[in-house]
Amino acid sequence: MSGALDLTEPRHLLTKLSHEIDTLAAAPRNSYAAINALRDAYHLREWIWHGRLEKDPALHAQIAGEKIAGKAKERKCKWNKYVNKECPNFSLIRELCNGSKHFERKASDKVQATHHAGYGSPLFAYNSGPLGYGVDGIFVQVEARVVPVMHLLESARDFWIKLFERFPQLG
């Protein structure tokens, strides 16, 4: 796979994802670090597909644990379903990435809003409520549920790390 700025392999993007998560952890309201990390987590799916699995149906089948047949387009659809199944919050990551460039709300959008915790926020819960004391960061509202963006990122990073550990040839 070709790339730019020393990002030429999926493992390089995984390293960058960890860097962006660390940057966000140091400044929990840094929306630049948050969107950079979200995009890295999301684009790993594409980098692995195009860089490894598109031309290697046997590896794709090994990862998915099933016989994978059909044209590349059908196999890509199965790859996307696999990622969504194994990383349940991946669809939220996709919604946040798409929302960063498409500003028109659709009825099908899962994410209702993003919030910063703290005074004046719907998430103001210092010393009480589900968020506890001193909570800071960026949160996503999904229907009645509130999800920390950091949680989305850490769960995606853990998914990718485990996949790379099981299948080092992905890196």
Secondary structure by P-SEA (a helix, b strand, c coil): cccccccccaaaaaaaaaaaaaaaaaccccaaaaaaaaaaaaaaaaaaaaacccccaaaaaaaacccccccaaaaaaaaaaaaaaaccaaaaaaaaaaaacccccccccccccccccccccccccccccccccccbbbbbbcccbbbbaaaaaaaaaaaaaaaaaaccccc
